[in-house]
Amino acid sequence: MTIKTDIIIAGGGFAGLACAKALAQAGIGVTLLERKKEAGVGMHTTGIIVGECAEEFALPAHLTRKVTDVRLYAPSLRHIHLKSPNYFFLTTDTPALMRHLSDEAVKAGAVIHYDTAYEKGEKQGGQLAVNGKFSCRFLIGADGPRSKVADDFALGRNTKFLLGAEAEYAGLQLDDTNAFYCFLDQKLAFGYLGWVIPGVAVTQVGLAQRMPARPDIDAFVARMKDCFDFSKAGVVARRGGLIPVGGLVRPFANENVILLGDSAGIVSPLTAGGIHTALHYGQMLGQLLAQHLKQQGPHPADVLARTYPRFYLKQTLRFGYERFAPNWLLNAVLTNPLFTCAAGTVFFKKKRLR
Ligand SMILES: Cc1cc2nc3c(=O)[nH]c(=O)nc-3n(C[C@H](O)[C@H](O)[C@H](O)COP(=O)(O)OP(=O)(O)OC[C@H]3O[C@@H](n4cnc5c(N)ncnc54)[C@H](O)[C@@H]3O)c2cc1C
């Protein structure tokens, strides 16, 4: 028997859950398919939420921890301290946050099937058939950086990636528990950086490299032994995954399939942050779809074509950082006022999403 619904969302990450909640709140029938067994398992993200995201979305305080300062290290391990009176980051208990977002979507009326992958979608008249079992008017691809929905409907695909790896440590003491420690090193973390940050109950230690280079977390931890005492610390969890950094994919939609979040490539190519855009545009797409289905609004893809971020400047900066910033130069410029000012802008400038 075919199950009919207005919208099917493939993927229950930040983007899919925000979209499902907004649709359900507007009274639209929405079914979300997530291949993981339950919410919050198998996380890949560090889960740092930028200040402007925390201002836009009310997140439960007990699942977050505020971090206000940045210690930026050159490859030589010399560092500068950056601070902004008006800015903060939140580290999160990400598995618990995902369970919270999932509960919120279900409370609003969304139907979520865990342990159910999106496998196949095809057009059937004016409708879409999904997995040979569901029928819907719109399909949303929120299934991450390597989207199966994008493949099935010949939409744009991500082609440039960072690969991130992270270990969560218990018992790792930091001399500044208010700081996001960031390590520039083009040998260990080509095209990005390494990080150590106090999480909600653990310390998160990780790095990412521009693919095809792969992150070596053991080599990073060995390098960090000059900065932190790992002797009483133990790894309690590991995570990692792909981060698309090539910008918005094209096309990101057709008449009844729309890509969202990492599937659409709406991740900052510079900071590799994608949680805020996933939540913001997930909610926005839910609201736009609801208006459209009630015949009160334009096609959501037309609106997203004007509002999805393009990241032209950030892609240029990434290009420059990958090609023209070897370790000797990073060591030389660390304390230069221009560099300090630029670094402060990257970390602390509020990015308003349309
Ligand atoms: C190591 C690492 C660290 C990061 N750190 C940060 C950070 O600190 N701050 C930040 O802002 N961003 C960070 N990012 C990026 C951020 O995690 C992503 O941009 C964000 O998770 C995007 O949300 P999303 O919902 O689009 O995709 P995802 O969170 O990837 O969710 C996609 C979901 O789809 C599911 N799925 C995939 N295929 C299928 C299928 N066929 N059927 C059903 N379900 C499917 C997956 O299981 C997953 O649950 C990091 C990424 C990585 C890899």
The ligand as a MOL file (V3000), in Angstrom:
LIG
                    3D

  0  0  0     0  0            999 V3000
M  V30 BEGIN CTAB
M  V30 COUNTS 53 58 0 0 0
M  V30 BEGIN ATOM
M  V30 1 C 34.2170 16.6970 11.4660 0
M  V30 2 C 33.1970 17.7880 11.2250 0
M  V30 3 C 33.1180 18.8410 12.1050 0
M  V30 4 C 32.1960 19.8590 11.8770 0
M  V30 5 N 32.1030 20.8610 12.7900 0
M  V30 6 C 31.1840 21.8280 12.6310 0
M  V30 7 C 31.0180 22.8140 13.6270 0
M  V30 8 O 31.6460 22.7700 14.6730 0
M  V30 9 N 30.1050 23.8150 13.4150 0
M  V30 10 C 29.3670 23.8790 12.2480 0
M  V30 11 O 28.5690 24.8080 12.1040 0
M  V30 12 N 29.5000 22.9320 11.3030 0
M  V30 13 C 30.3580 21.9000 11.4640 0
M  V30 14 N 30.4680 20.9100 10.5350 0
M  V30 15 C 29.5550 20.9420 9.3890 0
M  V30 16 C 28.1520 20.5590 9.8650 0
M  V30 17 O 28.2140 19.3850 10.6470 0
M  V30 18 C 27.2150 20.3120 8.6920 0
M  V30 19 O 27.2590 21.4270 7.8320 0
M  V30 20 C 25.7880 20.0980 9.1910 0
M  V30 21 O 25.7340 18.9270 9.9580 0
M  V30 22 C 24.8360 20.0110 8.0070 0
M  V30 23 O 23.5800 19.5360 8.4050 0
M  V30 24 P 22.7240 18.6790 7.3860 0
M  V30 25 O 21.4510 18.3580 8.0920 0
M  V30 26 O 22.6620 19.3320 6.0590 0
M  V30 27 O 23.5720 17.3470 7.1300 0
M  V30 28 P 23.9670 16.2070 8.1320 0
M  V30 29 O 24.1390 16.7300 9.4930 0
M  V30 30 O 25.0840 15.4760 7.4560 0
M  V30 31 O 22.6850 15.2650 8.1440 0
M  V30 32 C 22.3680 14.4510 7.0560 0
M  V30 33 C 21.5550 13.2880 7.5780 0
M  V30 34 O 21.1060 12.5190 6.4730 0
M  V30 35 C 21.2200 11.1570 6.8060 0
M  V30 36 N 21.2910 10.4130 5.5550 0
M  V30 37 C 22.3080 10.3530 4.6670 0
M  V30 38 N 21.9520 9.5830 3.6050 0
M  V30 39 C 20.6810 9.1710 3.8480 0
M  V30 40 C 19.7610 8.3700 3.1230 0
M  V30 41 N 20.0750 7.8350 1.9200 0
M  V30 42 N 18.5420 8.1410 3.6610 0
M  V30 43 C 18.2110 8.6740 4.8750 0
M  V30 44 N 19.0460 9.4300 5.6150 0
M  V30 45 C 20.2510 9.6870 5.0850 0
M  V30 46 C 22.4780 11.0700 7.6600 0
M  V30 47 O 22.4580 9.9090 8.4460 0
M  V30 48 C 22.3590 12.3510 8.4810 0
M  V30 49 O 21.6550 12.1400 9.6700 0
M  V30 50 C 31.3490 19.8420 10.7310 0
M  V30 51 C 31.3980 18.7550 9.8750 0
M  V30 52 C 32.3000 17.7280 10.1220 0
M  V30 53 C 32.3270 16.5490 9.1810 0
M  V30 END ATOM
M  V30 BEGIN BOND
M  V30 1 1 1 2
M  V30 2 1 2 3
M  V30 3 2 2 52
M  V30 4 2 3 4
M  V30 5 1 4 5
M  V30 6 1 4 50
M  V30 7 2 5 6
M  V30 8 1 6 7
M  V30 9 1 6 13
M  V30 10 2 7 8
M  V30 11 1 7 9
M  V30 12 1 9 10
M  V30 13 2 10 11
M  V30 14 1 10 12
M  V30 15 2 12 13
M  V30 16 1 13 14
M  V30 17 1 14 15
M  V30 18 1 14 50
M  V30 19 1 15 16
M  V30 20 1 16 17
M  V30 21 1 16 18
M  V30 22 1 18 19
M  V30 23 1 18 20
M  V30 24 1 20 21
M  V30 25 1 20 22
M  V30 26 1 22 23
M  V30 27 1 23 24
M  V30 28 2 24 25
M  V30 29 1 24 26
M  V30 30 1 24 27
M  V30 31 1 27 28
M  V30 32 2 28 29
M  V30 33 1 28 30
M  V30 34 1 28 31
M  V30 35 1 31 32
M  V30 36 1 32 33
M  V30 37 1 33 34
M  V30 38 1 33 48
M  V30 39 1 34 35
M  V30 40 1 35 36
M  V30 41 1 35 46
M  V30 42 1 36 37
M  V30 43 1 36 45
M  V30 44 2 37 38
M  V30 45 1 38 39
M  V30 46 1 39 40
M  V30 47 2 39 45
M  V30 48 1 40 41
M  V30 49 2 40 42
M  V30 50 1 42 43
M  V30 51 2 43 44
M  V30 52 1 44 45
M  V30 53 1 46 47
M  V30 54 1 46 48
M  V30 55 1 48 49
M  V30 56 2 50 51
M  V30 57 1 51 52
M  V30 58 1 52 53
M  V30 END BOND
M  V30 END CTAB
M  END
